[in-house]
Amino acid sequence: MITVTRPFMPPLDEYVEYLTGIWSRNWITNNGPLVNDLELQLKEKLHLDHLIFVANGTIALQIAIKALGLAGEIITTPYSYVATTSSIVWEGCRPVMADICQRSWNIDPTSIASRITPQTTAILATHVYGNPCDIPALEQIARDHGLKLIFDGAHCFGTRYRGKSLMSYGDISTMSFHATKLFSTGEGGAVVCNSPELLRRAALMRNFGHTAPTEFDGVGINGKNSELHAALGLCNLKYIDRILQDRKNIFENYRKLLRHPDIKYPEIADDTLYNHSYYPVLFKSHRTMQLVERELLKNQVSTRRYFYPSLSSLDYVPGRFATPIADDIASRVLCLPMYYGLSFAEQRMITRLVFRVLNNG
């Protein structure tokens, strides 16, 4: 089976070396030395000032919402993974769905403007597939209306926009280091911001609000991550440049192979150094997408419908929002296998199977 993704696994002996240190220190969690080392190395690698390592990308979003003190309505995208919306609901806020851009598949600033009410407190936008949103437009809307701006950067490790890490924009950006991501700690994530005070609040919330063993500063949650996960991240970070280059080669090879008038792709934002985190294909119809999906699966090739269904259809999203572009694109997109080590021969086989469907109508 060719899977849709596959975690990068570093040499086992390198991971075991970190484990030996963990065993000798007998320190597994609670802000251990490897967690601190990983945070420092990530900041250095990504050229960021403030970052904390947390349990996963979902808790990162929840901490971001809580640290900013948000209430009321948060305008967000229906074209993302469900955690983007569920985090808003979990924190007692109301998600308001704006539609997406036909070209980029990211949230459409003009649709956001039409959704703002006196109850709106923030925008939570996803950089879909690691492709930057229209950041200048979103920043302008946030300034004009006094809104906080959160970027869900789960897909964005390594992407740079206008010469800076994509994570350096917004009031807070969040990351995911899940096993499916191009940089992985197994389970994990990060909260990134430019404000030292905001990071201090997020760091307190990550650990129950502890300021000392018997003292607390506000409500918190257990958002910490472990030395075991940090060790995997430290191993994988050594190989991240190789991983990014390999994915770029795979991405570009797909583009050469998959040239067809019935296939479209999202447009990558100008002035972007892209990380090639996914390979989404937009087919001409829902039926064509289904036929391709079935043909690939019949031949032991796994795909994923990232992102379906449109989140505006979730039964726990109050009200109904017209998001026709997101609904349409979500119904026709299929992500093809994309991971370190995927061979060009495997890509050629995948391409032949796709063309078998497209060329037979």
N, C-alpha and C positions, 0 to 999 in steps of 0.2 A: 504494500500500500504506500502510495506517495501521499503524505499528509499535507494539509494546508499550511501548517507551520511545524516547526520542530525546535525545541530549545537548544541553544548553543551550550555544550557541555565542555568545560575546560579539562585539561589532563587531570585524571583522578589523583595522581600523586601530589599535584599542587594544592588541591583542595584538602587532602589528608594532612599536608603540612600545617595548614591553618587549624585543622581540627586538633592536631597534637597540641598546639598552643592553647586552644580553648580548654582542652582536658587538663593541661598543666595549671592553668589559672583557675579552673573550676568556676568560670564566669560565663554564663550563657545569655543573659539578658540584662535589662536595666542599664542601658547606655554604656555598654562595654567598650573596650579599646578598639575593636574592629569596626563597630558602628561609627565611632568617632573618626577613625581612619578613612572609612568609606565616604563619609560626608565631606571630609577635607579633599579627598582625591576627586570626588564628583565636582565639587566647586572649582577645583583647579582645571579639570578637564573641560568643563562646560563654561568656564569664565563667569561664574556666578558669585555674588557676594554672600548670599544667605540661603541655606538649604538645610532641611532636617529630613532624615530617613524615617519613614513610617511603615506600618504593617502592610499597607496595600494602597492602590490608587484610589479606591473608594473612600477609605478613611481620610485620605488626603483631601478629597473634595469636601467631606463633612467637616473636617477641621477648618478648612478655608472659609466655609460658610459661617461657622461658629466664631472664628477668630475675627471676622469682619463685622460681627454682630448683626447679621442680616435677619430681616423679618419680611412679611408681606410677599410680594411677587418678585420672582426672578425670571427674566426673559432668557430662554435657552433654545437650543436646536433640537428638532425632532430626528435629526440624522446623526446618531452617535450610539455608543453602547448604552444599555439601559441604566448603568450606574450613574451616568450624568444626570438623569432625571430622578432616579430613586434617591440620590443623595439630597436633592432639594426637598423632596417630600419627607424624607427621614428627619430632616432638621426643622420640620414644621413650617416650611415656606411653600408657596404655591408656584409651580412651574407654569410659565406662559410660553407657548410655542410660537416662535417666528419661523418663517419659511427659509429655505436655503437658496443659494445662488445657483443658477442653471449651469454655470461654467465651472466653478470651484467645488461645489457641493458643500461648502461651508455656509454658516449662518449669514443671511442677507441683511446688511445694515438697513436697507430701506424697509424691510419687513419689521425689523426691531422698532424703528421709529413709530410705526403705526400701532404697536402693542403697548407703548408706555402709558401708564396711568399714574395717578397720585400715590398708588400703593407700590409702585415699582421701586425696588431698592438696588438691583444689581443686574448685570448681564453675565451669564455663564456660557461661554462659547467654546466649542471643541475645534481644535485644529485637526480636521478629519484626515486620517491617513498620514499625519505629520505634515500636511500642507497648510501653511499659515493662513489664518483668516485675514480679512481686510482690517488689519490692526489699526492703521490711522483713522479709518472711518469709525471703528468701534470706540477708540479712545476719544474721538471728538464727541460722539453721542454721550458717552459716560460723563465727560466734562460738562457738556451743555445741560444735562439733566441731573447732575449731582449723584450719579450712580457709581457703585463699585463694579470693577471689572475682573472677573475670574476667567482664566483660560485653562480648559481641560487639555493638558498636553500629554495624555497617556500614550500617544503614538509618536512623540516628537523627539526622542533622544537623538541628539546629533544634528538636528535641523538648525540652521542658522538663517536669520532674516535680517537684512540690512547690516550685515557684519556682526551681529550679536546672536547669542543663543536665543532661540524662540522662547525659552523659559524666562527670559529677563523682562518680558512685557506683562502689563496688567498689574493690578494690586497684588494678586497672588496667581501663580501658575502651579499646577499639580502634575505629577508624573506617575506612571505605573511601571513597575519592574517585574510584572508577572512573567511567568514562564513563556508566554506567547510573544513577549516583546523582544525587540532586537538586542536590548540590554536587559538582562534578567538577574534577579536575586532569588529566583524561585517564586516567592511571594514578596511583594514590597512596593514601595512608592516613595514619593517625596513631596514636600511642600516647599515652594520657592517664592521668595518675595524680596523686594528691595528695601523694605523698612525694617530696621533692627527691632523696633518695638513690636511690630506685627509678628515678626519671627519669634520674639520672646513669648508672646501670648500663645502662638501655635505650639511652641515647645512645651509650655506648661500644660496645655490641653492634651498633648500627646501622652502625658504621664500623670493623669488623674488630677492635675493642678498642684502637684507636690512642689513646694519650695524647700522643704526639709522633711525628714521622715515623719514628723508629726504636725506639719504645717502645710496649709493649702492656700492658693490664690485663685479662687474661682473654680467653676465646675470643669472637670476634665473627663477623659476617657482613656482606655488602654489602647493607644495607637502605636505603641513601641514596636520595634522589630528586634530580631535576635542576632547574636554573634554568628550563628550558623548561616543565616541568610546573608549577613554582611560578608562573611568569608567567601561565599559563592560570588557575590558582587565584586569583591576585590580580585578574585581570579579572573572573572569575565572581563573586567575593565582593562586588563592587560592586552586583551585581544580585540578591543572594540574597533580600532582602526581597520583591522583585517576583516572584521564582520561587516562594517559599513562598505568597504570596497567590494567585497564579494556580493553583497546585496545590490550594489549599483551595477555590477556586471550582469547579474541575473535580470534586473529590471530592464537594462538596455537591450539585452538579448531578446526578452519578451517583445519589446517594442519593434525590433527588427522582424521577428517571426510572425507576430500577430497584427499584420496590416490587413485590414478588411473594412469596406465601407459601412458595414453594419456594427462596427465596434467603436465605442467612444471612451474617452478617459477624462478625468478631472484635469483642469488646467492648473499647473503649479504657479504659485504667486511669483511675480517678478522679484529679482534681487534675493533669491532664496538658494541656499545650499541645502539640497534636499537629502533626506536620510533613506529614501526608498524602503519604507517600512512595510508597505503592502502592495499588492498588484490587483487593484479593482478593475473590472471590465464591465462596461455598460452596454447591454445588448439592446436590440431594437424593440423587443417586446418581452413581457413577462413569460410568454409561452416559449420564446427562444431561449431565454435564460434557463427555464426549467429543463428543456431538452438537452442543453449543454451540461447542466448539472447532472442529469441522469446518465448521459453518455460517459462522462468522466467517472462517475461512481461505479458504473458497470465495468469500467476498466481499471478499477482500484486506484482512482485519483480522488482525493478528498478536497472539497471546496467549502467555503463558508459564505453565507449571505450577510456580509458586513455592509450595511446595517439594516436589518429587517426584523420586525416590522417598524414602520415609522413610529417614533415614540409618542406622537400626538394621538395615537390610537390606544394607548395604555388605559386600562379601566380605572386606574387610580390617579389619572390626570384630570382634575376638575375642569368642566367645560369642554367645549370642542373647538379646536382652532383649525382654520383652513390653511393647510400646508400642502397644496397640490404638487409643487415641484418635489418636495421631499418624499411624498407618497409615491410619486411616479418613479423617481430614481431608485428608491428603496426596493421597488418591485422588480427592477431590471438588473440590479448589480450582483455580480458574483466575484468573490476574491479567489484568485488562483493560487496554487502553492507558491510560497515565497519564504525561503529560509536559507541560512548558511549551509553550503554544501550541496544544494540542489544542482544537479548536473545539467549541462546544455543538452545532453541526450534525452534526459527526462523532460526538459522544456519542449524539445522538438516533438516528443510523443504527445504531450499535452496539447500542443498547437495543432497537430494532425487531428486529434479527437474533436477539438473545437471546430476546425474547418469542416470536418465530416458532417457536423450538424448544420453549419451555416451554408455550406454549398449544396446541401440537399433540401434547402428551403424550410 
